[in-house]
Amino acid sequence: MRRLRAALASALLSCAAAAAPPTAQVLSPGYGALQYEPPAAGSYRLPPLGVAADGNVLNTDGEPLTLYELMDNKLVLLGFIYTRCSDINGCPLASFVMKKVQKGLAGDPALASQVRLISLSFDPEMDTPAQLAEYAGHFRGEEDDWRFLTTASESQLQPILEGYGQWRQREYDDSGKYTGSMSHILRVFLVDRQRRIRNIYSSGFLHADTVLNDLRTLAMEPDRANLP
């Protein structure tokens, strides 16, 4: 009898758990208004964190390029994504914030002329140039300087990931087939004209207002290669 009661209690608990409403997912700050007043642009410094890595990439037309060619004496916001990402606080956040940055740049033509946005896929198997072109259409306007890139192979991608310390892990089903999903950490890099990394944004700190502030701060620096 005690076993029966225990079994019934366990079943009731399971049913209650199944009937409970799902826990609402907490959105990263980048989806909302900034909750603090950022310091004025130019009132702070962004010390160099390292040198941005180069690498061979393909644009949405399938044209081979290098990252250094695309940096081209610009202030660059570089984010790693993949188009099948289902984590709302992952790649979708990066694309959402970059779209807001692009909107902010549209109101500041002098700054916009100095900035380029780059979204680089770390899933060359699924994210072909054609797939990226379709994805880009949901975010990029015709006049936006926002490049969507992939690589021709994993062997071309891997040195880039290592150069930026970008971790990601492909997920496989029981048969060993790639599912199209990945575990990864969101990282978006701010790169100056000398190809130095000046900030790295994670999901908890990526916000269009702070990114625009940082871009304005870099734009105000003297244009010389030997900044401390």
N, C-alpha and C positions, 0 to 999 in steps of 0.2 A: 504493500500500500504506500509506504514511504517513497519507494522508487517511482510509483505512478504519479504521486504528487510532485516529486522532483521533476519528472519528465514533463508534466503539464505546466509547471512553473517555467521551465526552460522554454517550452513552446510559446507560452504567452509573452515572455520577454522577447523572443525572436520576432513574433508578430508585431509587437509594439515598436521594435526598432525598425522593422520594415515599413510600418505605417507612418513613422515620424517624418516630418518634412525635411528635405535635405538642407544642410547647413549652407547658408549663403556664402559665396566665395568673396573674400576680401580683395578689393581691387587695389593695385599699386597707386601711390600718390600721383603718378603721371597722368592718370585719367581725370583728375579733378583740379580744382584751383589750388595754387601754391599756398600753404598754410603759414607762411612766414614771409617777411620782407627781405628779399635778398640784398646783399651789399651792392652798392652802386658799381656799375661796370668801370673797370680801371682802378678801383680802390683796393684791389687785392691782386696777388700774383698766383699764377698756376705753374709751379716748378715743373720742369721736364721730368717725365717718369721713365723715359727710355726712347729708343728709336723705333719708329713704325716700320714694320716689315714690308718688303716688296713681294710680288708673286705674279704668276701668269693667270689671267682671268679671261672670261668671255663676257661681252655685253649682250643685250637682248637681241641683237642682230646676229649673234654668233661670231662677232669680230674679236680676234685675239688682241689683248692689251695687257699692260702691266699696271699694278696698283700705283707705282711711282709715276707712270705717265698720267694717270687720272688725278693724282694729287696736284701736279702741275702748278706749284706755287700758290695753292689755295689753302684756306682753312677748311679742314675736312671733318665731317662727322661720319664715322664708319661704324656700322652695326652689322653683326652676324645674325642671319635669320635662316629659316627654311619655311617654305610656303605652306606646308602641311601642319605646322605647329598648332596645337590645340590648347596650349597653356595661355590663358588670357593675359597673364602677367609675364609672358615670355616674348616671343617674336611679334605677336599682335600689338603688344605695348610699344615695342621699338618702332614699328611702322606708324602707329598712332601718334607717338610723340614727334617723330620725324616729320610727319605731315603737318603737325602744329608748328614745328620749327619753320617749315617751308612757308606756312601762312604768315608767320611773324616776319620772315625775311621779305615777303612780298610788300610789306609796309615800310621797308627800309632798303631801298635799292642800292644805296652805297655799300651797305654791309653785304647784301645779297650777291653783289658782283665779286666778292672775295671768298664766298663760301660754296662748297660742293658737298652734297650728301651722297653717301654710298651705302647701299645695302648689298651685302655679299652672302650668298647662300652657302651653307656648309653641307648641302645634300646634292652633289652633282648628278647622282643617279636619277633622282626624281625632278630636280629643278633644272630642266633644260632651258636654253635661252627663250624658247617659245613659251614655256610655262611661266618663266619670270616676267615676260612681257605682258602676259595676261594678268598676273598678280600686280604688276606695277600700275596697270590701268585703274586699279581701285584706289590708288594713293597719289600718284604723280600727275600734276597738271602739265599741259603741253609746254609751258614756258619754264617749268621747274628744272633746276640743275641738280637732278637726283638720279644717280646711276644705279641700276640693278644689275648685279653681276653673279656669275657662277664660274665654275672651272670645268675643264674638259675631263677631269678624272680625279679620283681620290689621291693619286700620287702627286698631282699638282696642288691639290687643296691642303694636304697635310703640312707641308712646310709653312704655309700661311697661318694655319691654326696654331702651330708650335711657336711661330714668331710673335703672335699676339697672346699666347697663353689661353687660347679659347678652347675650353673643354666641351666635348659632346660625345655621346655614346649612342650608337644605333641600337634599336630594339628589334629582336628577332622572335618569331613564333616557335612552337615546339618542333617544327620541321626544319628550323634553321633559316627560314626565309625572312628577309628584311620586311618589317611591317609598315615602313614609311613613317614611323614615329622615332623620336630621339629624346634622350635625357640630355639636358644641357643647362648651362648657366648663362643668363643674359648679360652681355657686356657690350657697351657702346663706347667707342673711342673718339676722343677729340684730338685731332692732329694739327700741328701748326705748319707754317710754310716751309720750315726746315725739316719737315717729316719727323717731328718729335711728338710723342704722346704727351698731352698736357692734362688730360683728365680721363678717367674711366668711370662710366656710369653703370650702376647695377639697377635692378628693378625697383629697389627702394629709394633710389636717388635720381632716377631718370625723369626729368620734367622739362617741358619746352621752355619755361621761363628761365630756369637756371642755365640751360644750354645756350639760349640766346644771350644771356648775361655773360657767359664765358666766351662766346664768340666775339662779343663786343669788346671784352677785355683784351683778347688776343689781337683784335684788329687795331687796338690803340697802342700796341707795342711798337717800338722802333723796328723797322724792317732790316734786321741784320742777323747774320747766322751765329754770332757769338754771344747771344744773350745768356746770362748765367742760369 
